[in-house]
Each structure stands twice: as C-alpha cells, then as structure tokens.
C-alpha cells in the first residue's frame, strides 16, 4: 500500500509514522530543502530532523524535499516537480498536510520596500540564515507576533517594536483555555520575557493605519521608523492542492478563510484524498500533530474496506479547536473595521479596495465573478493573498460568499510541453 503525504510539518510527520507502523509505505513531499514545515523549519546545515532520521532508518519511507507538488487528483495521482520538470506518480491515497500562511490587512502605502509578512521574515532567518539588518518592527495581531519577534531577537536582529492589535483583556479571555494547554502558556510567557529583557517595546491595542517613507503610522497617530516591517493579522489554510483534487471547501466566518470540508479524521468529499492539520481550519501545530495521528488508522481501514476505528484524542481535539476558535474570535473582533479605499487589496494586479467594493455593490458574491471584474486573483499568487481580503469585503457588505476562487489545474505555472512529455 503506497500513500503520498504532502507536507512534512507536525501533521505530515505524525501521519507518516502512524501509516508505517500499520504496514504502509509512504512518500513525503515538501518544497523546502529540509523537512519540518513552518513550525520546525531548520537551516541547510542543521542536524537531521526527527523525520529525516526516520526516513533514513525505514525502508518504507521516501522523503522528497525540494520537490514542489503541482496538483493532486482524486484517483491518487500526484503531479510534482523535483527540478527536472513536471512528473506524475500514482498512489493508493493522498494525504494533504500543507499547513497555513499568514496574511495582513490592506494598508495604504503598500506594497513597499522592506515590508513583508512576519512569517516571511521568520522563514528567512530559520530556513536560510538571512538576518535582517537595521531596525525591525513586527505588527498585526495575536501571539504569533511575539514568537516571530523573539526568534529574530535570538539571532541578533534589532527588533524595536511589537504592535499587537489585541489588548491584554483579549488574552485574559483566553486564560481558561491556557490552563488546559500549559505548553501554549509557557511558550507565550517565555517569548514575552525574552522581548522584555531585550528592550523591545511591546504595545497592545495598537494597529498600523499607514506606511510611508520607511515609517509606520499607527492608528494612534504615532510615527515609528523601520528598515524592515513584518505584518501578520491572521493565518489562512493552504488549500490550493485540495482544490486541484476537487475537494469541497466551505467559508469559515470566524477565521475569515476557506477551509476544506472534512470529517473528524480528515476524509474529504473526494475518496482517497485526506486533509489534515491547518487545511481543516487554523487550529495550531498541536492539533495538526493530533490530526496526523488520527488519520492513519482511518486510511488503513478505508483501503482494506473495514470499519474505521474510533479515533483517539477526541476530547483533546475539541479543546484545541476551542482555544483556536477563541483566539480567532478575538482577532476578528479587533480587525480593522473600515479599510481605506485607496489601499491595495491585490498586490499582484494593483487592485484597490474601492474597486472590489464597487464590484460587490453590483451584487457579486462569488470570488470568481469579482475576479473577472477587478482582476483580483489573476496574478502569480492565484489569490493566495487577496482571496481572504476580498471575502471580507463581501461579508462587510452583508452578503454571504458563495464560492472560493476557481483553481487552475496546476497550483503553479507549468509548461504544456512538460505535461505532454510525462503523459507520453
């Protein structure tokens, strides 16, 4: 039995171990040069990760890093590019553990030099060892800001400010969940202690309203200079590969994103395609790991035509989801209520908020129609950045988003010659 797993973070790694323990052979794909996903990202010269050691010592595990998965099909076919062009391979089942990425609200003055997502700054340092020079400001909402800032400080980066739109009262509302998740609480306190000792100015209840000439203009009209600015308001699931397989998606009004519809163990609307981790909704790495453990016995039962065993850890799963949902609600409650019309909502096409609002005012409530009128989602990123923002504009107008953006057959650009070559 051969199973493909896309993604080598906590979810993918846990699924691989569970499947191999039950007699399956697994092939893991990751576009990064090293395994670990975003949460456990390591540099090129770091010690082998636990998954890399597992792959080297097991005859039933093949680890293909630096390999970009382009598309998946319900019949079990995976299209990928490991550096020699598009290729395809067939498997008995496919597990998508693609994780998530962080996005920020449209801000006047962006895009601008020196500004990226906070997650991109973190990836540069953790994965490539590139240390930003000059002053760094991290802004947005949620505990991820402190995690990024503390990681940068640890490598010698001069982080001057962390601007968190959430207030202390928002975090206190999450305290009851923290009692049951001591790991989360300890990590949060450790990062805050590191920032305090390093002299980083951490501000709560403060957001970014504008960016101009290397300065942040806060919503309290303060000017804060920066050489690098990392922005992060929330996380969005990576669902592109699930879309190529035709899996059903559903808009999550709490998180403000489109997530794959699954059952309690990760089965999707397409037989043989399973989605685990953040693809089910943003719930954190501990939930992702648990979802990987839960999907393995279900896959084996499905492949053998047997009844699926009762999944383990259901109580812990509910608790982890409850904490994540509580955080999402606080972030949404503090989100920018009124975006400036002149802010760019689609950086690829340069589309502004006002253009999207005009399209929505015409009665367009599905993203593909808005895309045709405004060009949002037509650029190289295929809506990865602007889809959640456009969805927000539809909701702000009092409408219900009907469908997610249409997905190309391949999630990344591929030449026709490569596809014909492999098919032949």
Protein Blocks (a to p, Z undefined) as FASTA:
>chain_A
ZZddedjbfklmmmmmmmmmnopacddddfbfbehijmlgccfkbccdfklmmmmmpckb
ccdehiacfbdcfkopacddehgapaddddfbdcddebpaddddddehiacehiacfklm
mmmmmmnopacehjdddededjklmmmmmmmmmnopacfbdcdfbafklmmmmmmmmmmm
mmlmmmmmmmmmmmmmnopacdehiacfbdeehiacdfkopacddfbdcddfbdcddfkl
mmmnopacdddfknopacddddfkopafbehiacehjlnopebjklmmmmmmmmmmmmmm
mmnopacdddehklmmmmmmmmmmmmmmmmmmmpcfbdcfkbcfblmnopafklmmmmmm
nopabfklmmmmnopokamnnommmmmmmmmmmmmnopacfbdcdddfbfbdcdfklmmm
mmZZ
